[in-house]
Amino acid sequence: MLRRVLQRASLRAPPFVYIRVPRRIDPFRDGQYRGRSAPSGSQRVVIGLVAANTLVYGMWRYARDDATRMSDRRMYSFMVRNFTSGEYNLRQGRWWTLITACFSQQTLPHFAFNMLTFLFTAPAIVPLVGAQKLLHLYLGAGLVSSLTGIAWPYVIDPILGNDHHRMQRQASLSQGASGSVYAILAAFTALRPNATFYLFFAFPLPAWVCLSGILGWEMYAASYPPKDRHIDSVGHVGGLLSGLLFARFYLRRV
């Protein structure tokens, strides 16, 4: 069962988006925003999240080397069972994978893609929400992304009549930080809809236009996934919606 599941693993990876922060605002030192955490706390949260992702990526590299060079799959199986999310792991009682999957990238392009996008977006939202709420957003969005991926085949696919995709998704596992990164983009957009996003570093767009396009594409790709596409658009949708809900309800409550 584990080997069959691995063949259908999906990745969470966002597009490159750079948020331009005005020069007068230092996201880690400027104290003009109400509700901000201490500067050192902001730095620790951003660096700590990147460090956690880096540590898990290093574990994947070690596991992959053991599996390919020494034909020892024990470490690789451990990583799959503890750092990917999906119905299979949840039914086995590994509930923690709903969170650990959002720190998990096993290839260098996937890791670099997610971490670069995180580093280009997190500093923009830190002055608006503070370090503690950024951590809540990252972890909460990772949880929602994992749960969305598990629930989608039972809720949305039957409505759309996607029986083939439903069975594939039920047997798939997912990993990646992009659900959390998408949530940061969505929350920032809800707070600053007229800010400028640079899509792929080159194309300036108003934040609300960029996010609308991303959400529309991910909704379509989640509902009608292209053949042989191993991107977890369902998890992306969960991350985007969790970011919007975070800005709408959580920030107003605290």
PyMOL commands that set and color helices and strands:
alter all, ss='L'
color gray80, all
select helices_A, chain A and resi 2-6+39-69+74-83+87-91+97-103+108-129+131-160+163-170+178-191+207-223+233-253
alter helices_A, ss='H'
color red, helices_A
select strands_A, chain A and resi 10-11+17-19+174-175+196-199+203-206
alter strands_A, ss='S'
color yellow, strands_A
deselect
rebuild
show_as cartoon
